[in-house]
Amino acid sequence: MNALLRFVGRLNLFLSFLILFAVHGLLYFGLDNDDWFFLALAASLVWTGVLAFVQLLSRSRAGSK
């Protein structure tokens, strides 16, 4: 578990957002959804927020040791 938290703590959030946006965009475009752009944007923002929260937790946990 500590290795996973360290890995997420080192992630670049901007690069993660771009990769998530591309993958979600391909997914929703491939599913022939008319609102694929906005769905991909929303999903990418949510997952980037989750990654940022986990980074915050991992950094606060590392600082308390």
Secondary structure, 3 states (H helix, E strand, C coil): CHHHHHHHHCCCHHHHHHHHHHHHHHHHHHCCCCCHHHHHHHHHHHHHHHHHHHHHHHHHHHHCC
